[in-house]
């Protein structure tokens, strides 16, 4: 498959959403506590905690002719294009599956940077060349990378 140079996608929109959510609900928790409504404060905690998965998934996506890479706070992950046999798409994530390996990346709405259009074209071309149908999946939004973490030695 003919893929261009390395492409890089920023996920700053996802990171911004996470920090805004965490900040907003933390301000609500502190504000309610300080105003004497201590019984209301605990209700903000679940919403603050919902920001954590968003922040954990925010990082950088890269691809080159051989791999797709995901760099997030949990670590660096990669999957080889040639290994991908299935692709699932949820509302917010695309999951590349190769046997027992799985790499999930946020959907294009969250991408930013000069290479975002080219990256989308590379994925579309790959899917067409490999005759891979994208499966719509509710669970795609709840998956984390599996067996794709790069070792520290690579």
N, C-alpha and C positions, 0 to 999 in steps of 0.2 A: 504494500500500500504506500502510496506517495503522500507523505505528510510533510508539512513545511518545518522550518526551524522551530526551536523551542518557543512555545507560547506560554504566557503567564497571565493569570487571572487573579485579581484581588477580590477578596470577600469583605471589603470594608463596610458595605451596607449591612451585612449580617452582624458584624461586630458592633456597628453603631446602634442597631436595633437592640442588641443585648444590653449594651451599656445604658441606653436610654431607658429601657424597661427596668433594669436594676436600680438606676438612679431615681426614677419616678416613684417606684413602689417603696424604696428605702426612705425617700422623703416623706411619703405618706405614713410609713411606720413611725418615723421620728416625730413628725408633726402631730400625729394622733397621741403619741405618748406624752409629748411636751404640753399638749393642750388639756391633759388630764383624762383623755378617753382611752385609758389603758386597756380596756376590754376590747377595743377595736383593733389595736396594734397587731395582735397575732394574725389577724386575717390578711395582712399584707405579706407575711412570710412565704406562703405558697407561690405568690406571684413573683417575689424576688427569686425564689428557687427556680422558677420556670425560665429565668434569664440565663441560668448556668448552662443548660444544653445548647442554647443559642451561641453563647460565647465560646464554648468548647468546639463548636463546628466552624468557627470563623478563623480563616487563615488565608492560604494561598493555594491555588491550583496551577499546576504546570503540566505541559505535555510536550513530548518530543517524538521523533519517529518510532520509538520503541515502548515508551511507558506513559502512563498518566500518573502524576504525583499529587499528593495532597499533604500539605504541611499545616497542622493545626496544633493547638496547645497540648494535645494528648500525644503528639509525636509526628513523625514523617511516615507516610504510607505511599505505596506504589503498586501498580498492577500493569502487567504487560499487555499491550493491545492484542497480541496474538493469542493470549489465554482467554480472553473474554468470550463467553458463549451465550450469556443472557444479559439483558438490561431491563431493569424495572424503573418505573417513574411514579413518584407520588406527587403530592401537591408542592412539596418544597425540596425534594431530593431525587437525584438520579443515582441508581445503584448499578455498578458494573459487577457482574458475577462470573467467576471462573472456577468451577468445581467448588472447593471449600474456601475459596478466596472471595472477598467482597470489598469493594471500594465505593463509598458513597460521596457524591459531591452535591452541593446545592444547585438548584435549577438556575437557568440563565437570568431570571429576574434579580438574583443576588450578585451576579457577576459585575465587575467593573474593570476598566482598563482598556488599553488600545487593542488588545488581542481578543476581546470577547467575541466579536463576530467571527473571526477566523477560527476560534476554538469551537464554536457551535457548528461551523461548516465542517471541521475535521470530524467531529462526532457524527454528524449526519452522513458524511461520506463513508466513514467506517461502517456504520450500521447498514448502509445500502450495499457496500461491497461484500460484507459478510452475510448479508441476508438475515440480519437479526431484527426481529420485531420487538419493539418496546412494549413491555407488559405494564399496564396500569396497575399499581399496587398500593393499597392503603398502608401496608407495612413498610414500604420503602422510606417513609418519613421517620421511621423509628429504628432504623438499622444503623449500626456503627461499623467502621472498617473491621474486617476479620481476616486474619492470616496474611495481611499485606503490609505490616509494619516493617520498616527498614531497620536492619540491625545497625548498631553503632559502628560496626566495622566497615560498612559500605559507603 
